[in-house]
Amino acid sequence: MFKKKLYSNNSSRPFKLSRTKIDLFFECRRCFFLDQKIGIRRPHGTPLVLSNRIVEDFKKELNICRVEKNIHFKVKELNKNLIPASHDKLDDWKSSFKGATFFDKSTNLLIYGIIDDIWWNRSTNKNHSVVIKSNSKKNPMSYENIWPGYWRQLSLYSYLLSKNLLSMSSTGLLVFINTPTSIEQMESDKNFNLNIFEKILDFDWIEPTIKEISKTLNNEKPPEGSKRCKYCNYYYNIKKLTNE
């Protein structure tokens, strides 16, 4: 059985820190500490099987476009001149076993993320990091209702790719697939909706956050729980009730 490697203050070996754990740090520093240093993880939610399948099918279509150097027909419908990029390390960067990595010597942290894709704009000759998500919301997506963590995800991917000596645009692309709500609809309706959101990315948070994560991990005691964290609130409420 796979045993999770936990952070140790005295270890000389680099500690792998994933993009998802950085998201956890933003959500709740206490949950992050308990996960990465003690080995107590949050309970898993229900997997989004249908949405994941549609995203994977879309990625397969993108790989065909990559080989043929064509724009995906749904991207072309949006008048975007974007082609899935090719690179000899792309398979590694997209692999769940490898990903794009960068070793931060000052903290001994090996930062890594599993890249969704890289698209090349043949009008500007620039590479863009791409995050692909799915939803089945009735109301159309807009910049106002996009979770900020998606933009952080794009920023980190672009940062990692730049550290791997790939010239990247400062603009990231967030692709949303509006998915059907049932397998029957998915099989009968191939004409799914695609939305692409573009934004100039913020990279200023990355290196200070890495240092703050290192500082948190090297503490002996976990931080205080976040009042916005439902997991910490559940724990404190149970503790309060059982002590009464």
C-alpha positions as CSV (number, residue, x, y, z in Angstrom):
1,M,0.0,0.0,0.0
2,F,1.2,3.5,-0.9
3,K,2.4,5.4,2.2
4,K,2.3,9.1,2.1
5,K,5.6,10.8,2.8
6,L,5.3,13.4,5.6
7,Y,7.3,16.6,6.1
8,S,10.2,16.3,8.5
9,N,12.1,19.4,9.8
10,N,15.4,17.7,9.8
11,S,15.2,15.9,6.4
12,S,17.8,16.8,3.8
13,R,15.7,15.3,1.0
14,P,13.5,17.7,-1.0
15,F,9.8,17.5,0.1
16,K,7.3,17.4,-2.8
17,L,4.6,20.0,-2.6
18,S,1.8,19.7,-5.1
19,R,-0.4,22.4,-6.5
20,T,-3.5,20.9,-4.7
21,K,-1.7,21.2,-1.4
22,I,-0.9,24.8,-2.0
23,D,-4.7,25.3,-2.6
24,L,-5.2,23.5,0.7
25,F,-2.8,26.0,2.4
26,F,-4.9,28.9,1.1
27,E,-8.1,27.2,2.4
28,C,-6.9,26.3,5.9
29,R,-3.4,26.3,7.2
30,R,-4.3,24.0,10.0
31,C,-5.7,21.4,7.7
32,F,-2.6,21.8,5.5
33,F,-0.3,21.2,8.5
34,L,-2.2,18.2,9.7
35,D,-2.2,16.7,6.2
36,Q,1.4,17.3,5.2
37,K,3.1,16.9,8.6
38,I,0.9,14.6,10.7
39,G,-0.8,12.6,7.9
40,I,-4.4,13.4,8.8
41,R,-6.2,14.1,5.6
42,R,-9.6,15.6,5.0
43,P,-12.4,13.2,4.0
44,H,-12.7,12.7,0.2
45,G,-15.8,14.0,-1.6
46,T,-17.8,12.2,-4.2
47,P,-15.9,11.8,-7.5
48,L,-17.4,13.7,-10.5
49,V,-17.3,10.6,-12.8
50,L,-19.4,12.1,-15.7
51,S,-17.6,15.4,-15.7
52,N,-14.2,13.8,-15.6
53,R,-15.1,11.5,-18.5
54,I,-16.1,14.5,-20.7
55,V,-12.9,16.4,-19.9
56,E,-10.8,13.4,-20.7
57,D,-12.7,12.9,-24.1
58,F,-12.0,16.6,-24.8
59,K,-8.3,16.2,-24.0
60,K,-8.1,13.2,-26.4
61,E,-9.5,15.4,-29.2
62,L,-7.0,18.0,-28.4
63,N,-4.2,15.5,-28.8
64,I,-5.4,14.7,-32.3
65,C,-5.4,18.4,-33.0
66,R,-1.9,18.6,-31.6
67,V,-0.6,16.0,-34.1
68,E,-2.5,17.5,-37.0
69,K,-1.5,21.1,-35.9
70,N,-5.2,22.1,-36.1
71,I,-7.5,24.3,-34.0
72,H,-10.1,22.3,-32.2
73,F,-13.5,23.0,-33.9
74,K,-15.0,24.2,-30.7
75,V,-12.1,26.7,-30.2
76,K,-12.5,27.8,-33.8
77,E,-16.2,28.5,-33.2
78,L,-15.0,31.1,-30.6
79,N,-12.7,32.7,-33.1
80,K,-9.6,31.8,-31.1
81,N,-6.4,31.1,-33.1
82,L,-5.1,28.6,-30.5
83,I,-3.5,25.3,-31.3
84,P,-2.5,22.6,-28.7
85,A,1.3,23.0,-28.4
86,S,3.9,20.3,-28.9
87,H,6.9,19.8,-26.7
88,D,9.2,16.9,-26.0
89,K,8.5,17.1,-22.3
90,L,4.8,17.7,-22.5
91,D,3.9,14.1,-21.7
92,D,6.0,14.3,-18.5
93,W,4.4,17.6,-17.5
94,K,0.9,16.2,-18.0
95,S,1.7,12.9,-16.3
96,S,0.2,12.3,-12.8
97,F,3.5,10.4,-11.9
98,K,5.8,13.3,-12.9
99,G,4.3,16.7,-13.6
100,A,6.2,20.0,-14.1
101,T,8.6,20.6,-11.2
102,F,10.8,23.3,-9.7
103,F,13.2,22.8,-6.7
104,D,13.3,25.8,-4.4
105,K,16.7,25.6,-2.7
106,S,15.9,28.1,0.0
107,T,13.1,26.0,1.4
108,N,14.0,22.5,0.2
109,L,10.6,22.2,-1.3
110,L,10.0,20.5,-4.7
111,I,7.0,22.3,-6.2
112,Y,5.1,20.4,-8.8
113,G,1.9,20.5,-10.8
114,I,0.2,18.3,-13.3
115,I,-0.3,20.5,-16.4
116,D,-3.7,20.3,-18.1
117,D,-2.3,21.6,-21.5
118,I,-0.4,24.3,-23.3
119,W,-1.9,26.2,-26.2
120,W,0.1,28.1,-28.8
121,N,-1.4,31.3,-30.3
122,R,-0.2,31.3,-33.8
123,S,-1.2,35.0,-34.2
124,T,1.1,36.1,-31.4
125,N,3.5,33.2,-31.4
126,K,3.1,32.8,-27.6
127,N,2.4,29.8,-25.3
128,H,-0.4,29.9,-22.8
129,S,-1.0,27.7,-19.8
130,V,-4.4,26.1,-19.9
131,V,-6.7,24.7,-17.2
132,I,-9.7,22.7,-18.4
133,K,-12.8,22.4,-16.1
134,S,-16.3,21.2,-16.5
135,N,-19.6,22.1,-15.0
136,S,-23.3,21.6,-15.6
137,K,-24.7,24.9,-14.4
138,K,-27.8,26.4,-16.0
139,N,-26.6,29.9,-15.8
140,P,-23.7,30.9,-18.1
141,M,-20.2,31.3,-16.6
142,S,-18.7,34.7,-16.2
143,Y,-15.5,36.2,-14.8
144,E,-17.4,37.2,-11.6
145,N,-18.3,33.6,-10.6
146,I,-15.0,31.9,-11.3
147,W,-13.3,30.5,-8.3
148,P,-10.0,32.5,-7.7
149,G,-8.1,29.3,-7.1
150,Y,-8.4,28.5,-10.8
151,W,-6.4,31.6,-11.6
152,R,-3.8,30.7,-9.0
153,Q,-3.6,27.2,-10.6
154,L,-2.9,28.9,-14.0
155,S,-0.3,31.2,-12.4
156,L,1.5,28.3,-10.8
157,Y,1.5,26.2,-14.0
158,S,3.0,29.1,-16.0
159,Y,5.5,29.7,-13.3
160,L,6.6,26.0,-13.3
161,L,6.8,25.9,-17.1
162,S,8.9,29.1,-17.2
163,K,11.2,27.5,-14.6
164,N,11.5,24.6,-17.1
165,L,12.8,27.1,-19.7
166,L,9.6,27.3,-21.7
167,S,8.7,30.9,-22.9
168,M,5.2,31.6,-21.6
169,S,2.7,34.4,-22.1
170,S,1.6,36.2,-18.9
171,T,-2.0,35.5,-20.0
172,G,-3.6,32.2,-18.9
173,L,-6.6,30.4,-20.4
174,L,-9.4,28.9,-18.4
175,V,-11.5,26.5,-20.5
176,F,-15.0,25.5,-19.2
177,I,-17.0,22.7,-20.7
178,N,-20.7,22.9,-20.0
179,T,-21.6,19.2,-19.5
180,P,-24.9,17.4,-19.7
181,T,-26.4,16.1,-16.4
182,S,-26.8,12.4,-17.5
183,I,-24.9,9.8,-19.5
184,E,-27.8,9.6,-21.9
185,Q,-27.5,13.3,-22.7
186,M,-23.8,13.0,-23.0
187,E,-24.1,10.2,-25.6
188,S,-26.8,11.9,-27.6
189,D,-25.6,15.5,-27.4
190,K,-22.1,15.9,-28.7
191,N,-22.6,19.6,-29.2
192,F,-21.4,20.7,-25.8
193,N,-20.8,24.3,-24.9
194,L,-17.2,25.6,-24.5
195,N,-16.2,28.9,-22.9
196,I,-12.7,30.3,-22.8
197,F,-11.7,33.0,-20.2
198,E,-8.4,34.8,-20.5
199,K,-6.7,36.8,-17.8
200,I,-3.3,38.3,-17.2
201,L,-1.9,36.2,-14.4
202,D,-0.5,37.3,-11.0
203,F,2.8,35.7,-10.1
204,D,3.7,37.9,-7.1
205,W,2.0,35.5,-4.6
206,I,4.0,32.4,-5.5
207,E,7.4,32.8,-4.0
208,P,6.2,34.5,-0.7
209,T,3.6,31.7,-0.3
210,I,6.3,29.0,-0.7
211,K,8.3,30.7,2.0
212,E,5.3,31.0,4.3
213,I,4.5,27.3,3.7
214,S,8.0,26.4,4.7
215,K,7.7,28.5,7.8
216,T,4.4,26.8,8.7
217,L,5.8,23.3,8.2
218,N,8.8,24.0,10.3
219,N,6.6,24.9,13.3
220,E,6.1,22.3,16.0
221,K,2.5,23.1,16.6
222,P,-0.3,23.4,14.0
223,P,-1.8,26.8,13.2
224,E,-5.2,27.9,14.4
225,G,-8.1,26.7,12.3
226,S,-9.8,28.9,9.9
227,K,-13.3,30.1,10.9
228,R,-14.2,29.5,7.2
229,C,-13.1,25.9,7.3
230,K,-16.0,23.5,7.7
231,Y,-13.7,20.7,8.8
232,C,-12.1,22.7,11.6
233,N,-15.5,24.0,12.7
234,Y,-16.9,20.4,12.8
235,Y,-14.0,19.3,15.0
236,Y,-14.3,22.2,17.4
237,N,-18.1,21.8,17.7
238,I,-17.8,18.1,18.4
239,K,-15.0,18.7,21.0
240,K,-17.1,21.4,22.6
241,L,-20.2,19.1,22.9
242,T,-18.2,16.1,24.2
243,N,-16.6,18.3,26.9
244,E,-19.9,19.7,28.1
